[in-house]
Amino acid sequence: MTRTLHAEWTKLRTVPSTGWLLLAAVTATVLVGYAATGTLDIQHCQAPWCYEDTTKLSLVGVRLGQAAIVILAVLAVTPEYGTKMIKTTLAATPDRLTVLASKLIVVTGVTLVAAVVGVLGSLLAARTVLPGNGFTSANGYPPLSLGDDLTMRAAVGTVLYLALIAVLGVGVGVLVRDTAGAVTTVLMLLYASPVLALLVSDPRWQHRIHRYSPMDAGLTIQTTRDIATTTHIGAWAGLGMLAAYAAAALVAAALVFRVRDA
């Protein structure tokens, strides 16, 4: 297993796109969150009529940054099928589940590092800019801090969310075996359901779509205010919904990988 892990790590780190995609994930997460909090003004949002969830807003960039993680996860799998190098990989390590597990560990590992950096950077950026816009303790907005249980939950949950997105990307990549097809499939799964909810007029169906959407359900973990009235599913239950999607993709990938020709 150690030898296979080293081989997969070597493959991933020597691909030029890996560093750029990780940088894009972190940069998009931080900059979008900074823009969202930096353009918010207390004059347009005063309690009790308006009480902004500044923690959730600071982490909104994950919705864009996750696209880079999806591409990274898929590229850890599909190019070997395009170049037929998968045959060489399986000749060196005949145990296919070991190969799949090694790819998953490596991709998830680098994703966790990028996720931690992106989340901490987003919270730090928001903590820096929000007081200047009037979001102070005097106005009912204490500084963002990981010492706050709900903020900590949102931060940890967001890191786990991105790790699950990486697992989903690897699973779909193994199933589809084509870069464009796999990336499109995962991005459609993430972004199409919120758009569909906007096109549906029935509130019950809107609720169901949001509740079972991998992105909307998973990112419920970021909510720290008015959770009962503003979310369609519980925070950890929502992350569990995304985990179910990722697990289903991974199990299907493992089953197919074992029986399908390279």
C-alpha positions in Angstrom: 0.0 0.0 0.0 2.9 2.4 0.8 4.4 1.9 -2.6 1.1 2.5 -4.3 0.5 5.6 -2.3 3.9 6.9 -3.2 3.3 6.2 -6.8 -0.1 8.0 -6.8 1.4 11.0 -4.9 4.2 11.2 -7.5 1.7 11.2 -10.3 -0.4 13.9 -8.7 2.4 16.3 -7.7 4.2 16.1 -11.1 1.1 17.2 -13.0 1.4 21.0 -13.6 -2.3 21.5 -13.2 -2.4 20.1 -9.6 -0.8 23.2 -8.0 -2.8 25.6 -10.1 -6.1 23.9 -9.2 -5.3 23.9 -5.5 -4.3 27.5 -5.7 -7.5 28.3 -7.7 -9.6 26.5 -5.0 -8.1 28.5 -2.2 -8.0 31.8 -4.1 -11.6 31.6 -5.2 -12.8 30.6 -1.8 -11.1 33.5 -0.1 -11.6 36.2 -2.6 -15.3 35.5 -3.2 -15.9 35.4 0.6 -13.9 38.7 1.0 -15.9 40.3 -1.8 -19.2 39.2 -0.2 -18.4 40.5 3.2 -16.5 43.5 2.0 -19.5 44.9 0.1 -21.9 44.3 3.0 -22.9 47.5 5.0 -24.5 47.6 8.3 -26.7 50.5 7.1 -28.5 48.1 4.8 -28.8 45.3 7.4 -29.7 46.3 11.0 -31.1 44.0 13.7 -33.8 43.0 14.4 -35.2 43.4 10.9 -32.1 42.1 9.3 -29.5 39.9 11.0 -26.9 38.7 8.5 -25.2 35.3 8.9 -21.7 36.7 8.6 -20.0 33.3 9.1 -22.0 31.7 6.2 -21.4 34.8 4.0 -17.6 34.6 4.7 -17.5 31.0 3.4 -19.7 31.5 0.3 -16.6 31.3 -1.9 -16.7 27.5 -1.4 -19.5 27.4 -4.0 -17.0 28.5 -6.6 -13.8 27.0 -5.2 -15.3 23.5 -5.2 -15.2 23.5 -9.0 -11.4 23.4 -8.9 -11.5 20.5 -6.5 -13.9 18.6 -8.8 -11.5 19.0 -11.7 -8.5 18.0 -9.6 -10.2 14.8 -8.4 -11.3 13.8 -11.8 -7.8 14.5 -13.3 -6.3 12.2 -10.7 -8.2 9.3 -12.4 -9.2 9.9 -16.0 -6.0 10.8 -17.9 -4.6 7.3 -17.2 -7.5 5.9 -19.2 -6.9 8.4 -22.1 -3.2 7.5 -22.3 -3.8 3.8 -21.5 -1.3 4.1 -18.7 -3.9 2.5 -16.4 -2.7 -0.8 -17.8 0.8 -0.1 -16.5 -0.6 1.0 -13.2 -2.6 -2.3 -12.8 0.4 -4.4 -14.0 2.5 -2.9 -11.2 -0.4 -3.2 -8.6 -2.9 -5.9 -9.7 -5.1 -5.2 -6.6 -7.5 -2.7 -8.1 -9.0 -1.7 -4.8 -5.5 -0.8 -3.5 -5.1 1.5 -6.5 -8.4 3.1 -6.0 -7.9 3.6 -2.3 -4.4 5.1 -2.9 -5.8 7.6 -5.4 -8.6 8.5 -3.0 -6.3 9.0 -0.1 -3.9 11.2 -2.0 -6.6 13.4 -3.6 -8.5 13.7 -0.3 -5.3 14.6 1.5 -4.3 17.5 -0.7 -7.9 18.7 -0.8 -8.0 18.8 3.0 -4.9 20.9 3.1 -6.3 23.4 0.5 -9.7 23.4 2.3 -8.2 24.3 5.7 -6.2 27.1 4.1 -9.2 28.4 2.2 -11.6 28.3 5.1 -9.2 29.9 7.6 -8.3 32.5 5.0 -11.9 33.3 4.4 -12.7 33.7 8.1 -9.6 35.9 8.6 -10.5 38.1 5.6 -14.1 38.5 6.9 -12.9 39.2 10.4 -10.7 41.9 9.1 -13.2 43.7 6.8 -16.5 43.3 8.6 -15.8 45.7 11.6 -15.0 48.5 9.1 -18.5 48.1 7.6 -20.2 48.4 11.0 -20.5 44.7 11.9 -19.2 45.2 15.5 -20.1 43.8 18.9 -22.0 47.0 19.6 -24.3 46.3 16.7 -24.8 42.6 17.7 -22.0 41.1 15.5 -19.1 39.8 17.6 -15.9 39.2 15.7 -15.7 35.9 13.8 -13.9 33.4 16.0 -13.3 29.7 16.0 -13.9 29.9 19.7 -17.6 30.2 18.9 -19.2 26.7 18.6 -21.3 27.5 15.5 -18.4 29.2 13.7 -16.2 26.2 14.5 -18.9 23.8 13.2 -19.2 25.8 10.0 -15.4 25.8 9.5 -14.9 22.1 10.2 -18.0 21.2 8.2 -16.9 23.2 5.2 -13.5 21.4 5.2 -15.3 18.1 5.3 -17.6 19.3 2.6 -14.7 19.9 0.2 -13.2 16.5 1.1 -16.5 14.8 0.2 -16.6 16.7 -3.1 -13.1 15.2 -3.8 -14.4 11.7 -3.0 -17.4 12.3 -5.3 -15.1 13.5 -8.1 -12.8 10.4 -7.8 -15.8 8.1 -7.8 -17.5 9.6 -10.9 -14.1 9.8 -12.6 -13.6 6.1 -12.3 -17.2 5.4 -13.5 -17.1 7.7 -16.5 -13.4 7.4 -17.4 -13.5 10.6 -19.5 -12.4 14.0 -18.1 -14.9 16.2 -19.7 -17.8 13.8 -19.1 -16.9 13.3 -15.4 -16.3 17.0 -14.7 -19.6 17.8 -16.4 -21.5 15.1 -14.5 -20.3 16.3 -11.1 -20.8 20.0 -11.8 -24.3 19.3 -13.1 -25.0 17.3 -9.9 -23.9 20.2 -7.8 -25.1 23.3 -9.6 -28.2 22.1 -11.5 -30.5 21.4 -8.6 -30.4 25.0 -7.2 -31.3 26.3 -10.6 -34.1 23.7 -10.9 -35.5 24.9 -7.6 -35.8 28.4 -9.0 -37.8 27.1 -11.9 -40.2 25.1 -9.7 -43.2 27.1 -8.3 -44.4 24.5 -5.9 -42.9 25.3 -2.4 -43.1 21.6 -1.4 -41.0 20.6 -4.4 -38.6 23.4 -3.9 -38.1 22.2 -0.3 -37.5 18.6 -1.5 -35.0 19.7 -4.2 -33.0 21.8 -1.7 -33.2 19.1 0.9 -31.8 16.4 -1.4 -29.4 18.5 -3.4 -25.8 17.5 -2.6 -24.6 21.1 -2.6 -27.5 22.8 -0.9 -27.8 20.1 1.7 -24.1 19.8 2.3 -23.5 23.6 2.7 -26.3 23.8 5.3 -23.4 23.1 7.7 -22.3 26.8 7.2 -25.5 28.2 8.6 -25.1 29.7 12.1 -28.2 31.9 12.5 -32.0 31.1 12.3 -31.1 27.5 11.4 -34.6 26.1 12.0 -36.3 28.7 9.7 -33.7 29.2 6.9 -32.6 25.7 6.1 -34.3 22.7 4.5 -32.3 20.0 6.4 -30.3 19.9 9.6 -26.6 20.9 9.5 -25.0 17.5 10.0 -27.8 15.7 8.3 -27.1 17.9 5.2 -23.5 16.9 5.3 -24.6 13.3 5.6 -26.7 13.7 2.5 -23.6 14.7 0.5 -21.7 11.9 2.1 -24.3 9.5 0.9 -23.8 10.8 -2.7 -20.0 10.4 -2.4 -20.3 7.0 -0.8 -22.7 5.8 -3.6 -20.3 7.0 -6.3 -17.3 5.5 -4.6 -18.9 2.1 -4.0 -20.2 2.0 -7.6 -16.7 2.9 -8.8 -15.1 0.2 -6.7 -17.5 -2.5 -8.0 -17.1 -1.4 -11.7 -13.3 -1.0 -11.4 -12.9 -4.6 -10.2 -14.8 -6.1 -13.1 -14.2 -3.8 -16.0 -11.3 -4.1 -18.4 -8.7 -1.3 -18.2 
